[in-house]
């Protein structure tokens, strides 16, 4: 492990409780003191960790992507740029070139392939990174503007300038799925917590998430949310089986409980009001540290 | 002068595909002789910007009239700039729609329909 510890919380399937786990985990660690905990909300299309933590914003950093600007007097309408663009952000019609900035992913390819150097890039704002504080917890969140397509530039900006400070713990709330925004969010993590639920969908997407973190070489463990209570404990088998096939430890089970759900619906951190859960979440860190030191030695 | 028609198949017995950007084929038809050439719509399988791709193809083919069901703002902008008139047709057999076209029964689309983003996020963004 480097100077800081970066732990990503992801799931594959949406709605399994990534944010619930991320905020309760971050809060429980921060409540124990130490050298400071930073929570990154990298679900930039719908950042919602702030709903629980209600941070006070201290800094807002705009995020922009480069989009093509065509010097019409130079353009010879050859169409090479439009053919090159995989996102169809440019179109050529006789005597005119049209650009569609909202489709542009900012790769800059059009300006490179233009044989007459008619294309320059200019920045277009697509979102922002907000930095703030909630109690003793530091929180940074990425926000993609409504209607914008590419979340990755915001994620990238969010992860710029992460503190490299010994003992610092950085927890990343990752978007659902297993595509580019997820990869960008978890890249460089020391550990990944995969949150799932005991349903066939939960299992299906957990398996995809396993394959993703294994390909990226990130050590990982599972938190099973909405786990079966005593009368229907067999519900958990569906996940336990998969975990044993992939040899992935289950770090914690959070039961399917109306009480926890009611607290969540009110925007209350259950680890803040129930000491048992604060303890459970803080213990996860030592479990992770054990596993990471085993893997490193 | 040929016209373009968004269609579900390759000949006049196919149906008009009401979706412009995601139609299977663009039929290039001479309304006088009913000669018909089918072009695979390059917008059909792209991740995003399907309407743009299909409109670019229509303009590249040099046609000045298009028959389709609906057309979003991006494609509409390209077609308008390329001087292509758009006629709205019901999802009937192409042969029948051509008759309606020749009888002047099809109305011209003068404003774009609603935009509908493509399936952004299938690992392509």
Interface residues (C-beta under 8 A of the other chain):
Chain A: X82 X86 X87 X88 X89 X91 X92 X93 X94 X96 X98 X100 X103 X105 X149 X150 X151 X152 X177 X179 X180 X181
Chain B: X43 X46 X47 X48 X49 X50 X52 X53 X55 X56 X59 X74 X77 X78 X81 X82 X117 X120 X121 X122 X123 X124 X125
